[in-house]
Amino acid sequence: MRVFFRKIFRLSLLLPWLVCMGIVSIPVTLRRDRWSAIAGMAKMTKYWGRGLLRIFNIRLHVKGDPGGYDGGLVVSNHMGYIDIFVHAAVFGLRFAPKKEIRSWPVLGWYTSFVHPVWVDRSSRLKSQKTLEEFRETLEHKVPLIVYPEGTSTDGNTILPFKSAPFELAASGNFDIQPILTVYRVPEGADTPCWFGDMELLPHLWSLLGIPWIDADVYILPKITADGRGRKELAEAVHEVIRAAHAANVLNKEPPEHA
C-alpha cells in the first residue's frame, strides 16, 4: 500500500512539473533565431532534469567536474530514458533520440519542445544529415550527448560502440567527453533500467515506486581525435568507459563522490 501511494504522489507531481516546464519554455523554444532557441533549450533541460530527479528521488552523485566541460561530444553508456533525466541535470544538453519517438502520443510532441536532433537511420542520406546537425550543434558550443551502444542495457555490461557518431570527432577535431553512469537501488527494488522488450508505461509505473535511486556519474578524461578514424575513436572511448565500468561496477568498489 505504501508503494502504491508513493506512485500516486509522485505522479501527482510529475504531470504539473512537465506542464509547468512546458509553459516556462515557450518563450525560449519559440525564439526567432533557431540556434538561440536550441542553445536556450539545452540550458533549460538542466532545470527540467533536476526537477525530475527530485520527483523520482534520484540522488545524483558526480565524480569529477562537469563545469570543466567546454565543448565536445558527450558519450555515455545507456540504460534507458532515466539517463536523459540524469544527464540533463548534470550538463544541460541537446539530445539525439530515435525518430520513432517523435510519433509517440504526447511524449513525442513534448520532446520536440527541446529541439532534439531526431536520428533517422533509414538511409545513408538521412544519416549524413544527422551528422551534419551534430556538427552544427557542436560548432555552436551546444552540449550534445550520444549513446553509441545503439540500445539500452541492464547496466551490467558495456556493449560495443557503433562508430558512426564518432565520424564527427574524427573529421571535425571536436573533443570527446566520455562519462560512465551507474544506478544503485535498495535491495529487492525493481530496476530503473529500461531495456530489451520492456514496455514503457509499465516500466514507468514501476519506476515511480522505487524508494530511491543513486545515480553515479563519472566524468572521465577527455579524448581528442589526434588523427584517428572513427572506428579507432569508437574503440578508444569504449575502452575508457568499459575500464571505468569494470572498476566501479564489476569490482563493486564504493564510488567516490565529488
PyMOL commands that set and color helices and strands:
alter all, ss='L'
color gray80, all
select helices_A, chain A and resi 2-29+34-56+66-68+82-91+99-103+107-112+124-139+164-172+200-209+230-250
alter helices_A, ss='H'
color red, helices_A
select strands_A, chain A and resi 58-63+73-76+144-146+176-184+213-219
alter strands_A, ss='S'
color yellow, strands_A
deselect
rebuild
show_as cartoon
